Amino acid sequence: MKGLNTFSLKWIAIISMLIDHIGAVLFPWCEWLRIIGRLAFPIFAYLLVEGFFYTKDLKKYLIRLGIFALISEIPFDLAFFGCVFELSHQNVFFELLVGMLMLYFMVKSPGKLQQAIIMIVTMLVSDWLCMDYGSWGILMILTFYLCRDKNVIKASLIVLLNIMMWQSGYLTQQFAGLAMIPIIFHNRQLGPKMKMFFYTFYPAHLLILFLISMIMYR
């Protein structure tokens, strides 16, 4: 089957994220690094939704997200804020965890009203806890969930959401819509499995970037 499997799509997201964080931590004046990095979150949000549909054990999935959200917080704070503990911003695993919890409770809820309340509460919580993309990130996850098999509508809404984020102050976010190109070519095949590598890469690369920044700018 032609197209991109999940393994390939994860690599696109990880490389994009790495370039973005190199720009943010080491070369903040290089805007083009941040532009490349805009591809990462929409792909991660998309893969989260796909994982929701395909996982054999949702509780283990949630526990894994929660564990790595906690593990990643200190490296995240060190890399971006230069301190061990900073409450003004939370790492992306927290957003993915809350997004997955939202999908779980939506499926368990019997009616549209209850589901709408869950969506709104999740968006408010993500903003209140200062998660990486806040309610905008939750809206992206929702879009991928609600429009899963409607590529044209899904792509249009994701592009629109990212333009709205850019206008709301998320710099260079308008370029995130380009992430729909590899997403549309996803063939929903898994490919090689390196699950724990993709999880551990996040805190590990942040810690390494922090150490490099200490050497470069001490």
JOCORDA-V422521 format. One record per backbone hydrogen bond with DSSP energy under -0.5 kcal/mol. NH is the residue of the N-H (numbers start at 1). CO is the residue of the C=O. E is the energy in kcal/mol with one decimal. If there is no record, write none. Layout:
BEGIN
nh: {NH	NH}
co: {CO	CO}
e: {E	E}
END
This chain:
BEGIN
nh: {4	6	7	9	10	11	12	13	14	15	16	17	18	19	20	21	22	23	24	25	26	27	30	31	33	34	35	36	37	38	38	39	40	42	43	44	45	46	47	48	49	50	51	52	53	54	55	61	62	63	64	65	66	67	68	69	70	71	72	73	73	74	75	76	77	78	79	80	81	82	82	83	89	90	94	95	96	97	98	99	100	101	102	103	104	105	106	107	108	109	115	116	117	118	119	120	121	122	123	124	125	126	127	128	129	130	131	136	137	137	138	139	140	141	142	143	144	145	146	147	148	150	151	154	155	156	157	158	159	160	161	162	163	164	165	166	167	168	169	170	171	173	175	176	177	178	179	180	181	182	183	184	185	186	187	194	198	199	200	201	202	202	203	204	205	206	207	208	209	210	211	212	213	214	215	216	217	218}
co: {185	189	190	5	6	7	8	9	10	11	12	13	14	15	16	17	18	19	20	21	22	22	27	29	30	30	31	32	33	34	35	36	37	38	39	40	41	42	43	44	45	46	47	48	49	50	51	57	58	59	60	61	62	63	64	65	66	67	68	69	70	70	71	72	73	74	75	76	77	77	78	77	86	130	91	91	92	93	94	95	96	97	98	99	100	101	102	103	104	105	111	112	113	114	115	116	117	118	119	120	121	122	123	124	125	127	126	133	133	134	134	135	136	137	138	139	140	141	142	143	145	147	149	150	151	152	153	154	155	156	157	158	159	160	161	162	163	164	166	165	169	170	172	173	174	175	176	177	178	178	179	180	181	183	4	192	194	195	196	197	198	199	199	200	201	202	203	204	205	206	207	208	209	210	211	212	213	214}
e: {-3.0	-3.4	-1.6	-2.3	-2.6	-1.7	-1.9	-2.1	-2.8	-2.6	-2.2	-2.6	-2.7	-2.4	-2.3	-2.6	-2.3	-2.1	-2.5	-2.7	-2.0	-1.6	-2.2	-1.3	-1.1	-0.9	-2.0	-2.0	-1.7	-0.7	-1.2	-1.5	-1.4	-0.6	-1.2	-2.4	-3.0	-2.3	-2.7	-2.0	-1.8	-2.3	-2.6	-1.9	-1.6	-1.8	-2.6	-1.8	-2.6	-2.5	-2.5	-2.3	-2.5	-2.7	-2.3	-1.8	-1.9	-2.6	-2.0	-0.8	-0.6	-0.6	-0.6	-2.5	-2.7	-2.7	-2.5	-2.4	-2.3	-0.8	-1.1	-1.2	-0.5	-2.2	-1.3	-0.8	-2.3	-2.5	-2.5	-2.5	-2.3	-2.4	-2.2	-1.9	-2.3	-2.5	-2.2	-2.1	-1.6	-1.1	-1.9	-2.5	-2.3	-2.2	-2.3	-2.4	-2.9	-2.5	-2.2	-2.4	-2.6	-2.4	-1.7	-2.8	-2.6	-1.3	-2.5	-1.0	-1.1	-0.6	-1.4	-2.2	-1.8	-2.1	-2.6	-2.3	-2.3	-1.8	-3.3	-2.2	-0.9	-1.9	-0.5	-3.0	-2.8	-2.3	-2.6	-2.3	-2.3	-2.3	-2.9	-2.1	-1.9	-2.4	-2.2	-2.0	-2.2	-1.1	-1.3	-2.4	-1.1	-1.8	-1.7	-2.0	-0.9	-1.7	-2.0	-1.8	-1.7	-0.5	-1.7	-2.5	-1.0	-1.7	-2.6	-0.6	-1.8	-1.3	-2.9	-2.2	-0.6	-0.6	-0.7	-1.9	-2.9	-1.5	-2.1	-2.1	-2.4	-2.1	-2.2	-2.4	-2.5	-2.0	-1.6	-2.7	-2.6	-0.8}
END
